[in-house]
Amino acid sequence: MDWLEKVLILLRWLPAIRMRRVAILLACTLLTSATAINAEEQVPQNDSSTQTELQSDEVFYDDQADCYFDTDKQNDSEARIDLIQNRFNTGICQATRWFDQLFGKTYRFNEDEVSGRVSVGLEYNQFEHFSTRSRLHVRAPLKNLNNRFNIFLGKVDEEAYISDTQPSLPGSFHDGIFGEDESWLLGLGYRQSKHKNKGFRYSVGLKLPLDPYVKVRYHYNKPFNEKQYMRFRQTFFWRTERGFGTTSRLNLLQHTKSGDLLRWDTSLTIAEKEIDGMKWYSGATLYHRLHDEHALSIQAFINGETDEEVNVRDYGLRLIWRRPIGREWLYIEVSPSITWPRERLVQEREMSLGFSVLVEMQFGDYRY
């Protein structure tokens, strides 16, 4: 039995409610593909005038296939998983191209320009018991506006995404340092500068169906030497449920002599509503690459809220083992944990053992 078969067997054990959510997620992908059929027919032919227009300084153009789909693999049973990934990527790419042409001309899109990931999994801990999760991240450029604009669609922890408190651990369902509410977000982003080490990023969007948000982020990266560097981000945000707020976030990174990476994260968040005082987080993570893209990381963390009944909400250790399964864009992640959570003074702080399993599919030129 190969890795792919084991994963499929594992997914069958997910509760029925999660399978319905996954089905809805895949159905949305098929709908985006169908919506983009008319857009595909409107793509201009590759004549000299179109070439001149597409290769102008205003819009970047890559002379590769436009949202392609390899029909030669449709009857190949061994490539079934490739077909799923290919159809998903093609549908999202065509829908993005259709949306972009609403702002002007219809441009060709290379599939790698539209990137993202979709994840499903199961999590258990003694404090909160079983939970099932799904995540979707899609990011794509909007060529008619400017190559600094991009569109974002995702099923994420909306509190973490808007307040910029996402974790450093790739793939993990622990999207939020403080909260894990799954919501659909649709946003439009703009980066002010192409400078890698500093600059502003702006984004506006909706928590679907109609709950707007706005955020502005300034980032500053400072390399001290070849093995040590710092990342700082200051994010200002607004949304109807929490009003105005801001998050300060600092990362210090150290490459060890053995090739490992040690990362320390700390963040402070304040907001007009739903936060008493200040939410805070601090954690250290050691990343270690094993072999053949296998990776192992161990994280120690602590978080809380200053004016809450219990100032320290949780602390503990988490181990994550991650490896590709059959394809370079398909991953499995296994994560045992040991934590000591507490929400009320009447509760005893007791050890909580946990375990999670996640399967992630990437598409396009996706990078964490």
Stockholm file with secondary structure:
# STOCKHOLM 1.0

chainA/1-368         MDWLEKVLILLRWLPAIRMRRVAILLACTLLTSATAINAEEQVPQNDSSTQTELQSDEVFYDDQADCYFDTDKQNDSEARIDLIQNRFNTGICQATRWFDQLFGKTYRFNEDEVSGRVSVGLEYNQFEHFSTRSRLHVRAPLKNLNNRFNIFLGKVDEEAYISDTQPSLPGSFHDGIFGEDESWLLGLGYRQSKHKNKGFRYSVGLKLPLDPYVKVRYHYNKPFNEKQYMRFRQTFFWRTERGFGTTSRLNLLQHTKSGDLLRWDTSLTIAEKEIDGMKWYSGATLYHRLHDEHALSIQAFINGETDEEVNVRDYGLRLIWRRPIGREWLYIEVSPSITWPRERLVQEREMSLGFSVLVEMQFGDYRY
#=GR chainA/1-368 SS CCHHHHHHHHHTTSCHHHHHHHHHHHHHHHHHHHHTHHHHHTCCCCCHHHHHHHTSSSSCCCCSCSSCCCGGGTTCGGGHHHHHHHHHHHHHHHHHHHHHGGGSSCCCCCGGGSEEEEEEEEEEETTTEEEEEEEEEEEEEETTTEEEEEEEEEEEEHHHHHHTCCCSSTTCSCCCSSCCCEEEEEEEEEESCCCSSEEEEEEEEEETTTEEEEEEEEEEEEECSSSEEEEEEEEEEEETTTEEEEEEEEEEEEECTTSCEEEEEEEEEEESSSCSSCEEEEEEEEEEECSTTCEEEEEEEEEEETTSSSSEEEEEEEEEEEEECSSTTEEEEEEEEEECCCCSTTSCCCCEEEEEEEEEEEESSCCC
#=GC SS_cons         CCHHHHHHHHHTTSCHHHHHHHHHHHHHHHHHHHHTHHHHHTCCCCCHHHHHHHTSSSSCCCCSCSSCCCGGGTTCGGGHHHHHHHHHHHHHHHHHHHHHGGGSSCCCCCGGGSEEEEEEEEEEETTTEEEEEEEEEEEEEETTTEEEEEEEEEEEEHHHHHHTCCCSSTTCSCCCSSCCCEEEEEEEEEESCCCSSEEEEEEEEEETTTEEEEEEEEEEEEECSSSEEEEEEEEEEEETTTEEEEEEEEEEEEECTTSCEEEEEEEEEEESSSCSSCEEEEEEEEEEECSTTCEEEEEEEEEEETTSSSSEEEEEEEEEEEEECSSTTEEEEEEEEEECCCCSTTSCCCCEEEEEEEEEEEESSCCC
//
